[in-house]
C-alpha cells in the first residue's frame, strides 16, 4: 500500500474520498512550522536515547533538504498523501530512505498538527502587533498635525459638539491599543506546546516534552493529553480578536468613506488608495476602506464557522477539526492585507481644515455650551435646556446660527444672556472648555498623544522581544 498508514486496509482509498478529505491544498501553508516542529521532535528523540544519534542526524539533514526544496518552490504536493505532514514525511523518506520513517516515533498527526498551528499563530500574533503599532503611528502623526483642527463631533450621525480632529483620531489609537493588548494576552495561550500528547493519551516512549518546548520557545506544555489534541480555543480567540480589529477598521473605513464624500469633503484620500469609474470619469472611489468594511463580514464568518464546528465534538480529535485551518488562513490574509494598507492610507490622507471649520461655524453644535452658560448664571439645567431649544428653533426659522444672533434676540429667551455669550460660542472656546482628562481640549489631547507614545514605546519593546522568539 502506498499510504503510510495503509497496513490495515485491503482497498485503495476512493479517489473522490481522497480529494474530499485531503487538506494539502491549504495546510501546505504550515510547511515551515511542520519542519520546525519535526526538527525539535527528532532532536529530542536522540537526546532521550529513543533513536540512535546517527539516525537523528540523517533525519535532520533530510528535513533541511526538504525544507530547501519547499522554499525553492520545487515541492510537488500530492493529494494522495493527504496533508502537509504526510507529504513532508514522504519527501523525507525519498531523501534519506527508510530511516525517515522513524521521525514519527512517539507522536501522532493529532499533536503534530496542533503544534504546527500554535507555531503559525504565534508568528502571526506578533506580526499583527507590529502592524497595529504602525497604524497607531500614522494616526498619532495625523493627530499631531491637527491639534488646531476643529470638526463637528457626531452622535446618531447628527452634529453634536465641536471636537478636535486630533481627538477623534486618538479614539482609534485607543481602540487599536486594546486590540494590541488582547493579542498580547492571547500569546500566552498560544505559546503552549501540545506535542507529546500523541493521538490522545500520550506515548509509551520516554520522551521529554519540556525539552521540545524549550527548543521551540514555548513557555510550557499542555497538562492534559486529551485537551492538547482537541483544543482549538487558541484559534477561536485569535479569530475573535481579529474580528474586533476588523470591526474597528470597518468603523474607521466608514468614516473615511463619509469624510471623503462630496457632502462632507473633510478629507481626501491619496490617489494610490482609490480607483475610478469605468463610465463616470469624474469619480474617485474609496475602494480600500469600502473593501475593508466588506471583508469584515468574512472574518466574522470564519469565527462563527469554527465555533459551530467545535460545538458538539466529543473528545479528542475528530476529522471535523480539519475545518479549523481554511478560515484561520483566510482571516490571517484578510487582516494582514487590511493592516498593511491602512497605515499608509492614513499617513497620506489630506485633511481639509477649512472645510471642517466651515462645518463647525454652520451648525448648532455649540448649543450645549449656552445651556452650561445659563446654568452658571443660576438657571436650573432643565430650564436652560428648554431656553436653548427655543433659541435654536428661532435660528432655524430665521435661517441664522447662534453666533449670528444679536444680544437683543437672545434676550427674547432669557435676560441672563450678556455680551460674553459670544466668547462662549467660539469653536475654540467650546473645545477648550472641555478641559477634563480624556476630553477634547487641546492640552488634554496633547497629553493623550504623549501617553499613547509612551505606551507605544513599551509595545515596541514587547514586539522586539517576541519577534525573534516567534521565529
N, C-alpha and C positions, 0 to 999 in steps of 0.2 A: 504494500500500500504506500502511496506517495505522501499521505498525510503523516505528520509527526505523531499524531495520536491514533493512527489507523489500525493498530493491532487488534482492537476489539471488534472491528467491523468486517463484514463479508462482502459489502457492496460499496461501490463508489458513491460519493455524495451526488445527488441530482444537481445538474448544472444550475437550474433555477434556484435551488436551495443555496448553492454556493454564492450565487450573485446576490441573493436576498439577504443572507446572513453575514456576508463579508463586510468588514469595516475598513479595509485597507485604503479605500478610495478617500477616506477622510482622516483616519488615525495615523496615516503616514506622516502627518504633521508632528507626531510625537517621536520621530526617529532619533533626534539628538538626545531627548530625555531617556528614551529606551536604552540607548547605548551607554549613556551616563550611569544609569542605574545598574546595568549589567556589569560594567567595569567595577563598580563598587562591590557588587554581589560576588563576583568571581574572585576579587582580591580577598574578600572575607573568607571564602571557601578555602583558599590557600592558607590564610592565617590560622584558621581553625583546624587545619590538617584534614579537611574533608576531601580536597583534591590535591594531587601532587603539584608542587610548585612549577615543574616543567609544563604540566598541562595548563596551569593558570597563565603562565607567560605566553603560551601558544594561543590561548583563547583571547587574551588581552591584545596580542598583536593582530589577531584576526579581526577583532572588533574595531580596532583602529583602521584597518584596511577597509572594512565595510563602511565605516563612518566616512572615510575619504571618498569612496565610490558614491555614496549618497550625496555628499556635499558637491561633488562634481556633476551631479545630475545624471549619473550613469546607471543608477539602480533601476532595474525593471521589477516593479512591484507586481505581484501576482494575486489575483482574486482567489485562486485555488489555495493559496497559503493564508487566506482569511484576514489576517491582521498584521499590524506592524511587528509584533513580537515574533510571529512565525516566519514572516518574510526575512527578518534580520537573522533569526536562528538558521534558516535555510541557507542564506548567503554566507553565514559564518562557517557552516559545515562545508560549503563549497570551497571556502578559502583554506581551512585547516584540517579538513577531514573529520572522521567520526568523533575526535576529541571535542569538537564543537558541541556535540550533543550533551556533554557533561555540564554545560553552562546552566542548564535549567535545574540542576540538583538543588533541592531544598527550597524551591519556590514554585509558585503557580502563576498562570497568566492573571489570576484574580488579584493577587497582591502586586503583581508586576505592573498591570495597567493603572492601578490606583497610585502607585509610586510615580509613574510617568506623569499623571495628571497633577499630582502635588508639585512635582518639579516644574511642570509647564506653567501652572498658575502662579507659582512663586515668582517666576520671572516677570509674568505679565503684571502682577500687582505692583512690583517695584517700578516697572516701566510706566504704568499709569500714574503713579505718584509723581514721577518726573514730568510727565506731560501736563498734569494738572498744575504743577508748580509753574510751568512755562505760561500756561493760560492765566494764572494769577499774576505773573509778572506783567503780561500785556494789559490786564485790567488795571493794575496799580499804576502803570505808566500813563495810561489814559486818564486815570483819576487825578494824578499829579498835574496833568496838563489842563484839567478842567475844574480846578478849585474855585475859579471865578465864574463858572458857567452855571446859570440858574435855569432850571427846566420845570415844567409842571410835574408834580407828583400825582399819581392817579390812584383812585380806588374805584372799583366797578368800571374801569376804563373811562371814568369821568374825572375831570381835573379836580384835584382835592386841595393840595397845598404846595407852594413852591419848595423845591429842594435843590441842592447842588447836584449836578450831573455826576460829579465825583462820588457823592453819597450813594447814588443809585448803582453805580458800577461796583462800589465796595460791598454792596449787598451780595453780589455774585461771588466776590472774593471770599466772603464768609460762608456761602453755600459750598463752594468748592473746597474750602478748608475742612468742613465737616465730611465731605466725600473722601478727602485725603486721610483723615483720621479713621474713618471706617475701614478703608483699605489697609491702613497700618495695623489696625486691631485684628483684621481678618488674617493677617500674615502669620500670627502665632498659631492659628488653627490649620492653616495650610502647611506650615513648616513642621509637620509631624510625619514620621515615616511609617507606612503600612507594610513595607517589605519584611518578609519573615513570617507573615501570618499564614502563608501557604494558601490553599484553596479556601479554607475557613477555620481550620483547627490548629494551625501551626505546622511544624515539621518534626520528623524523627531525627533529623540531623542536628548535631550540636553547633548550631550557627550562633553568631554574635550579632544580634540586631543593632545593638548600640554602636558597634564598630562601623557598620554600614551607615548609620545615621551620622556618625562623626565624619566619615568620608564625604558624604553628600551635603553636609552643612545643615542637617536637620537638628532642631532643638530637642527632640525626643522621639519616642516611638509610640504607636498605638498600644494601649494597655490590654485590649481585648481583640483576639484574632478575628472573631465574627464581625465586630464593629469595623475593624481595619479594612476588610474587603467589601463591606456593604455600605460604608459611609460615603455619601455624596453631599453632606451638609456644606463642605467647604466650597463646592461648586455652586450650590444654591445660594450661599452667602455672597459669592462673587457676582452671580447673576443679579442678585438683589441690589448689591452696591452699584453695579453697572447700570441697572435700571434707574436708580436715583440720580446718578451722574447724567444719564441721558435726559432724565426729566428736567434737571437744572439747565442742561444745554438747550433743551427744547424751549424752555421759558425764555431764555436769552435770545434764542433764534426768533421766537415770535415777536419779541420787542424789536429786534433788528429789522424784521420784515415790516413792522409798523413804522418804525422810525425812518426807514429809507423810502417810504412811500411818498407820493406827491402830496398827500393830505397832511403828513407830518413834516417831512423834509428836515428832520432833526439831524440825520447823519447821511453820509454817502459811503457805501461800501466800495472798496477798491475794485477796479475792473477785473482783476485777476480772480475774484471770487464771485463773479456774476456771469450771466450769459444773456444772449439776446433772443429775439423772436425771429422765427423763420418767415413771418408775414408782416410784422409791425416793426419797422426799422427804428422807431424811437425808444423801444423797450430796453430796459436794463433790469433783468430779473435777479432777485437774491436767491439763486438756486441752492447755494451751500446751506444757509440756515433753513431753507424750506426742506431740503433733504434730510438734514439732521433732525428736524421736527418730525418728519415722516418715518425715519428709521427708528425712532424711539419705540414705536409700536412693535417692531420685530424683536427688540431686546426684551420688552415686557413679555412677548410671546414665548421666547426661549426660557424665561424664568418659569412661567406657568406650565410650559411643556414638561420641564424636568420635575417640577412639583407633582404633576399628575402622574408621570411615570413611576415615581417612587412611593406614591401614597398608599399602595396596597401590597407592596412587595414583602414577602417573608424573608427572614434572614436565611442564607447570607447572600451570595452572589446569584443573580438571575440574568438571563440574556437580555431582558428588558433594559438593563443598565447600560447596554451598548448605546442607547439613545442619549446618553449623557454628554457625548462629545460634539456632535454637529452643532448643537445650539451654543455650546461653550465657545467653539471656534468662531462661529458666526458673530457672537457677541464681542469677542476679542477684536475681530477685524472691524466691526461696525464702530465700536468705541475708539479704537485706535485711529481710524480714519477721521472721525469727528474731532478728536482732540488735536490731531496733527494739523488740521485745517483751522481750528478756531483761534489759536493764539495769533498766527499771522493775520487772520482776518480782523481780529480786534485791534491789533497793532497798527494796521494800515487804514483803519476806519477814520474818515474825516468827520469832525463834529461841527455842525452849523450853529455856532454860538448865537449869532444874531437872530436866527430863526427861533431858537429856543427862548431867547429873551423877548422876542415879539409875542410868542405864545403866552408867556407869563404876564405880559402887560395887557393882554386882551382876554382876560378871564376873571373869574371871581375867587380864585384860589387863595386870596388874601383875606377872605371874609371871616375866617375863624379868628384872625388877629384883631379884627374890630370887636368881635364879641369879647375876647380877652381884655381888650382896651376898656370896654364898658364895665366888665367885672372889676377891674382895678379901680374904676371910678365908684364902685359900691353897688352896682346893679347886679342882682342875682343872675346866674348864668342862663337859666331858662328864659328869663325875661330878655336878656341880652340876645339870646338865640332868636327869639321872635322879632326883635327890633331889626336885626341884621337880615333876617329872611325877608322882611318887608322892604328893607333898603335895596336888597338885590333885585327883588321883583320890580321895584321902581326903576332901577337901572335897565333892566331888560325891556320894560315897556317904553323907555325913553332912549333906547339904543346908546347907553352910556356904560362906563365901567366905574368902579369905586373911586379911582383916582381922578375921574372927570367931574365928580360932584363938587359943587360949591358948599361952603360951610352952612349957608342958609338952607340948602337942600338937606343936609344931614340933620339940621335942627328940626325938620319936619318929623323926624323919627325919634330923636332924643336930644334934650338940651345939654346932655353931658358931653357931647362932642365939642372939642376945641381945636385950635389950629394945629396942634401936634398930631392930629389924626393922619395928616399927610405923610409925616415921617414914619409912623407905624405901618403905613400901607406900602412903603417902598419895598420891592422884592428883596433887596439885600438885608433890610431890617427884618423882614419876615423870616428869612432863612436864619440869620444870626441870632434871632430871638430864641431859637430852639437850642440853647446852649446847655444841653444835658448830655451825659455820657451816652454815646450811641446816636445822638441827634445829628441834624443836618448842618448845624453851624460850622462855619469854615474852620475854626480852631479844633472843633471836635472831629471833623473829617480828617484834618491833618494828623491829629493824634491817632486816629484809627488806621491811617496809612502806615504810620510809624510802627504801630503794634503789629500790623499784618506783616510788615517787612521783617520784624524781629522773629515772628513765628516762622516765617519762610526760611530764615537762616537755620532754624532748628530742623525744619523739614529737609533742607538740603543736606544737612549732616546725616540725617537718617537715610536719605537716598544714597549718599556716597557709601555709607556703612554697609547697606544691604545690597547695593547694586552688584558688587563683586561676589558677595556671598551667594546671591541667587544665580550666578553664572557658574 
